[in-house]
Amino acid sequence: MTQDHGHLLQRIRQLTPAMFEETCLAVFAYQAAHNPLYAHFLALLKCRVDKIQRIADIPFLPISFFKSHTLQSGGWLPETEFSSSATTGQVSSRHLVRSLDFYLENTRRGFSPFYGDPADWCVLALLPSYLERSGSSLVAMADDWIKRSKYPQSGFFLHDFESLAARIRFCQAQKIPTLLLGVSFALLDFAAAYPMDLHGITVMETGGMKGRRREITRAELHETLKNAFQLAQIHSEYGMTELLSQAYLSQGERFYPAPTMQVHTAEINDPFAWVPYGRPGVLNIIDLANIDSVSFIATDDLGRVYEDGSFEVIGRLDAAERRGCNLMVE
């Protein structure tokens, strides 16, 4: 017997590491019963839902289904819809969202273990192109943080780099904790136009060249930004339309997932065979915040996962389309 939606939602809100596997299996049973597409996928695999007793046995749905199908667990009307950016000839991913408040609550809960309450930051969001279209989950997250910030200097910036530079200098002078959150191509443009000492400022890239520049590795991106801004560390956010949780790179080269997220790796040629820690494979993501869509997603990203739960993104599957929010390819 599957647990009801309200009970599962409460467990996800109160999730601890010790609760993750039990909650994960309960969410799997719920989605197998209430998500028609996922149930059909499991049936084609001849998966016995009642025999799934560990995370390693759960089948992960290819992420491409967000482009071609409606993924919905249970009967409800969407409050909003997130969509990915797409270049010419590509199809956007669509993610129906039952509760925008739950998504925003979860982004705050995922950010806090690494950086504290978003309200305690002055958030400067450099997200051109994302702001110029509708349906961006990244813009929704940044907008929530800006509105909740205790600092009136928080805000969005499009192409007015002069105003952004002036705002940063003010925050530095006042010693205001400041997060410069930007899409990669815009941060590179800003760095070229206004190279400056950003000591005391946390610079976080969210990936994405949007066809504005040639694709470069994350290492090259970070090195360029560190040199331009005289910083020892550039931070990163790993997120996508298909996920309602994020992961953060706050030091070193590895991402650490939010409490509602867990990452595993599968063999490139066998999606049902997991690879050992530290070896490259396809990233499979569990996102329990996706309780109303599907929580078990086989991505198109290649990476390594480590015993402490951290992971690296090292590339993309050759046949995979480039996603607008895709992080730099190693």
PyMOL commands that set and color helices and strands:
alter all, ss='L'
color gray80, all
select helices_A, chain A and resi 5-13+17-34+36-44+49-51+55-57+65-68+100-115+118-120+137-148+161-173+184-193+218-229+288-290
alter helices_A, ss='H'
color red, helices_A
select strands_A, chain A and resi 61-62+80-83+94-97+122-126+155-157+178-182+201-205+235-238+247-249+256-257+261-267+270-274+281-287+296-305+311-316
alter strands_A, ss='S'
color yellow, strands_A
deselect
rebuild
show_as cartoon
